[in-house]
Amino acid sequence: MHKIGIDLGGTKIEGILLDEKYNTIQRKRIETHQENGYDSIVKSITSLVSELHGKIAEDVSIGICTPGVINANSGLIKNSNTQCLIGMPLKNDIEQALSHEIVMQNDANCFALAESSLGSAKAYDVVFGVIMGTGVGGGVVINGTLHKGRTNIAGEWGHHTLHPNGNECYCGKQGCVETYISGPALEKRWREITGKKESLQSIVQDFSDEKAKQWKEEFLENFGIGLANVIDILDPDVIVLGGGVSNIPFLYDEGKKAVYDNVFSDSIETPILKNSLGDSAGVFGACLLNI
Ligand SMILES: [Zn+2]
């Protein structure tokens, strides 16, 4: 069967139509316009799906990759950093509008599925896929199958507590991993330490100065403890990193060392790899949800 995958992001919605062999027939990207609210997002998604489906005559499977967590019982979106989706029955509303069944999963699960089937983690059985971007998430794939967990929260290491009285998180807790090592959190911390407003990309160009060293040290420690906790529980065969923060080269040497230093083992060797699908993991993962 042909597959349609939709990746709903904070700034763009991307859609792809694949044939049975995962060849791309059509791909299209539109803007999300969060400011126009929930109904407009639903409308954008359904018209993108209809447009892609219009390219072929036969039926398709439809998978959607969304930010946030989908409550296993109610189907409502919770804990999304695209705030207008919180508490909304997105899956149900899209199915109603399309009169077609869909499968929906969060972006970290789609990322893990895509990288384990088509990307960097292809050679491994137990894969922990990490997204470090606007938020921090994770997904677990075991032998090609997504491990969603009983309550659909497996892999959500971004909301493990790193510092009990630490930074406030939108999820209602304090000190979550996400509030330290997401892109916005890292840029905010840089402003606090140096007084300078800079993008992550420019921050990581130069660590000669003492303040920059302090920022990097804190980042490595938070990254190290956060992922070491994951390894202690899951002990995956590989960890693959995605999202904007995953483009920082030092995560794959110094970052890896910081993780190893905190794992409860003296013979740790878990590979920590960069993704190979880049921005495309979301749409491909969405297509793979139906398998
Ligand atoms: Zn949190």
Residues whose N, C-alpha, C, O or C-beta is under 5 A from the ligand:
A	BS01	ZN	G158 H159 C169 C171 K173 C176
